[in-house]
């Protein structure tokens, strides 16, 4: 008998339902964890873009427009 058949017999009614990653965190499934990774990755890239935009503004745009002068 294959492993999937044994597993189906062992799980019974719960066979095919999302399995939690950790037994002590039943609400955290593989799908939710991959969604969390995707959202935090997008957030990290947004943060990098904001930092780069702030640096360009402080270093180049601000002095060019006359908002402030850079010290030597």
ChimeraX attribute file (.defattr): number of C-alpha atoms within 10 A of each C-alpha:
attribute: neighborCount
match mode: 1-to-1
recipient: residues
	/A:1	5
	/A:2	6
	/A:3	8
	/A:4	10
	/A:5	10
	/A:6	11
	/A:7	11
	/A:8	13
	/A:9	12
	/A:10	11
	/A:11	12
	/A:12	10
	/A:13	9
	/A:14	11
	/A:15	13
	/A:16	9
	/A:17	8
	/A:18	13
	/A:19	15
	/A:20	16
	/A:21	15
	/A:22	11
	/A:23	9
	/A:24	8
	/A:25	9
	/A:26	11
	/A:27	13
	/A:28	15
	/A:29	15
	/A:30	14
	/A:31	12
	/A:32	13
	/A:33	13
	/A:34	11
	/A:35	12
	/A:36	11
	/A:37	11
	/A:38	12
	/A:39	11
	/A:40	12
	/A:41	12
	/A:42	11
	/A:43	12
	/A:44	12
	/A:45	11
	/A:46	12
	/A:47	12
	/A:48	12
	/A:49	12
	/A:50	12
	/A:51	12
	/A:52	12
	/A:53	12
	/A:54	13
	/A:55	12
	/A:56	12
	/A:57	13
	/A:58	16
	/A:59	14
	/A:60	12
	/A:61	14
	/A:62	14
	/A:63	13
	/A:64	12
	/A:65	9
	/A:66	8
	/A:67	9
	/A:68	12
	/A:69	12
	/A:70	9
	/A:71	4
	/A:72	3
